[in-house]
Structures are given as C-alpha cells and as structure tokens.
Amino acid sequence: MPLASPLMPHIAAMRRWLSIVGIGEDGVDGLSSVARGLIADAEVVFGGKRHLELAGALIRGAAQPWPSPFDEAVQQVVAQRGRSVCVLASGDPFFYGVGTLLARHVDPAEMLVVPAPSSFSLAAARLGWSLPETTLVSLHGRSLDLIRPHLQPGARVLALTPDGAGPGALAALLTEAGFGASRLTVLEALGGPREKVRTTRAAGFDLADISALNIVALEVDAASGARVLARAAGLPDVLFEHDGQITKREIRAVTLSSLAPTRRELLWDIGAGAGSVAIEWLLADTSMRAIAIEQNVERAARIRRNAAAFGVPGLEIIEGDAPAALDGLPPPDAIFVGGGAARPGLLDVAVAALKSGGRLVVNAVTLETETVLTARHLTDGGELIRIALTRADAVGGKTGWRPAMPVTQWVWIKS
C-alpha cells in the first residue's frame, strides 16, 4: 500500500471553492506556484482593478472588478459558491484586508488562503523596525483622529493612509497637536518597480506627488505641552471641552474602575455631559464600543468634538431624553448614569437592558438622587460608596483645604 504523500492535505485543500490570494506590487513575479495555479484555474477572479491588472497574465477565467460601492462585493462572491473562485487581495488578506470580511460569510473550511507580505511587514523590513514593538494603524477609509491615542513620546507607528494627500494631512494633525518635530517616513508602492522611500519632519512636511499606495512611519517626538494622552484612567479635565457638566478627573477614575471595562464591551453613558466617561471607556481598548445619550443639543455637539480630539471618533451619540432615548439600542455590557438617575423609570429600564453580568454605575451629587440610590441599595444590593475630595486652595494669603461636593456611587452587577 503506497504511503500517503505529505502534500495530500494541501492538495485536498486546493479543491475548496474559494481561494484568496495576496498579491503585491511585484505582481506575478512575487507569487508562489500554488498562488499562480489558483489564479489560473479559477473560473471567476475577483479583485480591484489594480489587482486584476497585476495578475492579468495568469487569469484565464472571468475577471470581475469589485463593485462600487463595495457593499455588494461579498454577496457577489458568495453567489458563485459551487464554482472555482479566486479573490485577489493586497498583501496579507487578513491584515485589514478583504479576507476578514469574507470569513464572516464563508466557512474557513471552504477557503484556501495564500497571503503575501503586508505593507506593514514590508515597511518594517525597509526600516529595520520590530513589528511587535511598533503600533500598527489603518487610516484607510477612517478618520485621521484615530492616530491621536498612539502619539506617545518615543513611539514608533506605522499608519496606512487613504490616499496621496493622507501623509500631508497626518503631518498637519501632528503639528497642530504639538508633535511637529516627529520624523515621518513615507513609503510608497512597496515591493514594486515604483517603490519610493522619503523622510521629513511633520512641521516641515514638503513631499509632493505621493502615491495613493503609501504607508507612513512615525517616530513620535512630543514638544513641551503636546497633547499626550496618558494610558491611565482619569485624564485632566482641562483636556476636555466642557461647560462644567463633566465627571471630574478623580471621580472619573473611580467610575471607570467600577465600570471595569473588558475587551469588545458596549457602554451606555446616560446623561453624558462632556462625554468624558464614554471617551475614556473607548480609550481602554480599540475593540470597545460606547453610546453617549445626551438631551442637550450643544452638549451633544461638544461630545462629538471631544471624541475627535481624543481619537475615538467612533463614539455614537444619541440626542434625546432617557429613558425614552434608550429604546431600540443594542444591549449594553455596562451602563453609567451621570445625570438624571432620579427620573421615574430610568433605573428600571437600565437594569432590564443590561446583559447578564453587566455593571450599572450611578453617581449622585444631589440629596434627591442619593435617596433613590440608597433605596435601590436596600432593595437590590450592590455596593454604595461615598467619594469625598478635598483640594488645597488659596485662603486669603495662605493655603487651606477646600472640599468638593461629595459623590455617592452605587455599583450593581446583574446576576
């Protein structure tokens, strides 16, 4: 009986109906024999116009450019199930690529993926940077503000930008935020005949004719007074735009500790004020989600500006009165009530909406709201604490202790 070939599992995998092949700017020259065979044998080949041109010499089936807008792309691919289909992607299909999107709709057992080096890997190779020690960010189709939390002194950041104007816009953002001395290396069309690598400073950015296919390497240099966002909870109040309706720094730090954020969780911030709690929740991890509910139109606009300034433009803002404004929102993992807790029915709606194991944190500064929380603590349990702060302040020509209004906090976990 003949021995099984070690290649047999691989050959079996090649019979899967969908293949995803990463291709670089070097085109077919950079493809393995397996990747070339998958493209040549496919009845339908999907890809961007540039990808289809790069692989054109190998395509024998129908070349299908991605639709515009891209929303229908996945449906078009899935509609071909049963045929031999190949999807062309830039570099590594699962690194900010189309592979991640397709995997949400196609079982991995139906796919064979042959990745190529990503732009991040190629950039690190050119610069001699360690990828595990470098922050990787995609700004393609996203707000440039997402870079802000990563602007830490001495940090190295690789950022994909959306187009040829992206590096200049990024340099302007850095300069405005106090990072004008940062070194920017723009790497264009990596891996192909048009590859170009140029270096400048953010404040003196003067590069022109930049390819739309670019990645920017940042070596962050923070000037005195630069807007550096500390990694710990309780950012200075002065960093937020507010009208006095803000959960103060020390109280906010305790509140975030009580909310206990973990990856991929959703927060409702009810009576959000300046949005400080929701913003710091989002800063805890890039996977976090938050919805700020605020009835005041001016404050809602202020929350939106604060979210951009802190690099979390994905904060969802609902303008309206709670509890009515909560109707139809996705179930949260945690809820913070910073204002309006004494409104009839609000806490009942919050308790009902929480997922099992979810945390409800309510802060009170008035006697009326404190009375509501005391009653809830007696009937529902949880933890009730009093937070009192005293700050040194001028008293005549001397210094004395000036107490701030105490805050009563109720923390309840849904079992």
Phi, psi and omega in degrees: 000128184291145178289147177290134178287140177296346180273350185300317177300324180291320179295320178297321180296329182290347179277356177296146190289333183245124172245144176237117186245123174280135181227140181255186181290348176276001174063218185293337180297333182266002183270146175284169179295325178296313180299319180297319181294322180296321179291314184293327184272352185287138174285328178225134178239117177264151175170170173290163181305318181294318180297316181295325177290319180298323183261008188307323183294340183261339188286121176248341178271200180279126177273122186240103177294152177297143179288161175233118003289168188284351188306327184272001186300312183298317180299322179295321179291311183298328179296343180266006180307134184106341175256169176274112187238139176235134175247127178266136182225160176283122174056236180274113185297343182254016176243089187057035185240180184291341179300319180299318180294315181294325182294344176283346185236346181234130179297136178306334179293344179264000186239151167234123185246130177238095183281157170246169178302137177284166176300325179296316180295318180295318179296316179298323179294321180290325186266345185074031181265146175278120181299318179298339181259010182241138175278130182248125184225136172254122176253011181287116182072017182228167181289138175297338181300340180299343181284338191303314181296341183269000181277077180252139182307128178082358183288152171248129184228135170251123185232121171285130179252162188285334185195188182294337178275348184301313181300320179294319178295322178295318178298320179295319178298315180299316181296316180297328183270003177095017181244031185298336180279357182297143180272127179245126173246120180261119181249121188244142174046049185299137175089356182240181182293341181262013182302139180212139179230121181226147184233142178206185174252151184301313184292336181247030185301123183219020182282141181232169178052050181274134179296147176296336178268088183220158173224139183251129175260123181252132168246101194285127177235112185262125175283166175299128181089003178296152182279079178267125181267113179299153182279344182272156176289151179096054179289152182303139180301328184296340179286341182263141168279126182203165179248022183102339178273082181213140174288113188299158190312304185292320178295322180296320179297317178294320181298315178297323177297320180290325179290335174050061182296138171230164190308142172068018181270157179248133177247138164260124175251100186266126186072055196290338179064253177267354180081014188296321181291315179297320181295314180290330173300313181293327180290343181296327180194145183292346180274353186286154175231152180207146175237123177260126179251119184217128183279334183276123184298317181296320179292323178299318177295324179292321177300318181298318178293319178298319180300318178294317183294334179263004176077026177232060184295350180281359178299123179274135183240125177249120177268116180166172181270133171272145013272351184300323184290349181276347184298128177088356179285150178297145182301133182268159172271338179208149178228133171243128176249107180262348179199145176088014184295337181278355179296137181303128175085348185297310182292327177297317178295319180297314180299317181292327185283331184301141171290160175301131183086359181288157182249135174245123180236124182234129177253139180229137174241344179261156179296325181298313180290324178298324178297320178297316182292323178297319178295318178298320180297321180292323184270324188251348181083212185090199182237133179240123182228157176245128180248118181235128180241143176228128183245145174290134182211164181290134175230099188064233177265009183238191181235135178219178181267128179243113183285142173269164178299130180291153179241130174262129183238129175250127179241125183226135180248130183278121182269000000 
